[in-house]
Amino acid sequence: MPVVRFSVSLPKEIAKSFDDVIKKDGYENRSKAIYDLVKNYITKKKWESNEQIAGIISILYDHHEKTTVNNLLDLQHDYHDIIISSQHIHLDHDNCFEVIIVKGKGAKINELFSKLKFLKNIKQTNLTIADVE
């Protein structure tokens, strides 16, 4: 992929703070850190603009709550058109961790995520998005 070089002007203290943070994160140079920031910004804007994205929805819940399990399964069937795969993990006697891989329009992925997030007895949900282009 061709590379475009451009300069960025920042106040000295912001540039120093940025260098300190990216060094702690393990970046070897500013270019890769800037690339990651810009790519994440573009992906977020695509999600907000209802463009095609991919994502991972993770859910932590108590499997003893049978209505929660049934509701979770029903929602996954309702959104089968954007769900590529799911993985169910038994963390311990009480807790299950579900990972749902999705691909589709940002609004539909967000709709599914919101419905999952607000299911009764769900302990935690997260959504990670990625640009498919």
C-alpha positions in Angstrom: 0.0 0.0 0.0 1.4 3.4 -0.9 2.4 5.6 2.0 1.6 9.3 2.3 3.7 11.5 4.5 2.2 14.5 6.3 3.2 16.6 9.2 1.2 17.4 12.4 1.7 20.4 14.6 1.1 20.0 18.3 1.9 22.0 21.4 5.2 20.7 22.8 3.6 19.4 26.0 1.0 17.4 24.1 3.7 15.9 21.8 5.8 14.9 24.9 2.8 13.3 26.6 1.9 11.5 23.4 5.5 10.2 23.1 5.4 9.0 26.8 2.1 7.2 26.4 3.0 5.4 23.1 6.4 4.4 24.5 4.6 2.8 27.5 2.2 1.1 25.1 5.2 -0.4 23.2 5.0 1.6 20.0 8.4 2.0 18.4 7.5 5.2 16.6 4.7 7.8 16.2 3.7 6.6 12.8 2.2 3.3 14.0 0.4 5.0 16.9 -1.0 7.7 14.6 -2.1 4.9 12.1 -4.0 3.0 14.9 -5.7 6.2 16.1 -6.8 7.2 12.6 -7.9 3.7 11.7 -10.0 3.5 14.9 -11.5 6.9 14.2 -12.5 5.9 10.6 -14.0 2.6 11.8 -16.0 4.4 14.5 -17.3 6.9 11.9 -18.3 4.0 9.6 -20.2 2.4 12.5 -22.0 5.6 13.2 -22.8 6.1 9.5 -24.3 2.7 9.3 -21.7 1.3 6.9 -20.5 -2.3 6.7 -18.3 -3.3 9.7 -17.4 -6.4 11.6 -17.4 -6.9 15.4 -17.2 -9.1 18.4 -19.9 -8.9 21.1 -18.8 -10.5 24.4 -21.3 -11.4 27.1 -20.9 -12.6 30.7 -23.9 -14.2 32.4 -25.1 -16.7 35.0 -26.2 -19.8 33.2 -28.6 -20.8 36.0 -30.9 -18.0 34.9 -32.8 -20.0 32.3 -34.9 -17.1 31.0 -31.6 -15.3 30.2 -30.2 -18.2 28.3 -33.4 -18.6 26.3 -33.6 -14.9 25.6 -30.0 -14.9 24.5 -30.6 -17.8 22.1 -33.8 -16.2 20.7 -31.9 -12.9 20.0 -29.2 -14.8 18.2 -31.7 -16.5 16.0 -33.4 -13.2 15.3 -30.1 -11.7 14.1 -28.8 -14.8 12.2 -28.2 -12.7 9.1 -25.4 -10.7 10.8 -24.0 -13.3 13.2 -21.1 -15.2 11.6 -20.2 -17.4 14.5 -20.5 -17.7 18.3 -18.5 -19.4 21.0 -19.8 -20.4 24.4 -17.3 -20.9 27.2 -18.1 -22.3 30.7 -15.9 -20.1 33.0 -16.9 -21.8 36.2 -19.9 -23.5 37.9 -22.0 -20.3 37.6 -20.6 -18.1 34.8 -20.7 -18.4 31.1 -18.9 -16.3 28.6 -20.3 -15.9 25.1 -18.5 -14.4 22.1 -20.6 -13.5 19.1 -18.8 -12.5 15.8 -20.9 -10.2 13.6 -20.6 -8.6 10.2 -23.1 -6.1 8.8 -24.4 -2.6 8.9 -23.4 -0.6 12.0 -26.9 0.2 13.0 -28.0 -3.4 13.0 -25.0 -4.5 15.0 -25.6 -1.8 17.5 -29.3 -2.8 17.7 -28.3 -6.4 18.5 -25.6 -5.2 21.0 -28.2 -3.0 22.8 -30.7 -5.8 23.1 -28.1 -8.2 24.5 -26.8 -5.6 26.9 -30.2 -4.9 28.4 -31.2 -8.5 28.8 -32.1 -9.3 32.4 -29.3 -10.9 34.4 -26.5 -10.1 31.9 -23.4 -9.3 34.0 -21.3 -7.6 31.4 -21.2 -6.9 27.6 -18.7 -5.4 25.3 -18.5 -4.5 21.6 -15.3 -4.3 19.6 -15.6 -3.1 16.0 -13.4 -3.5 13.0 -13.3 -2.1 9.5 -13.9 -4.9 7.0 -12.2 -3.0 4.1 
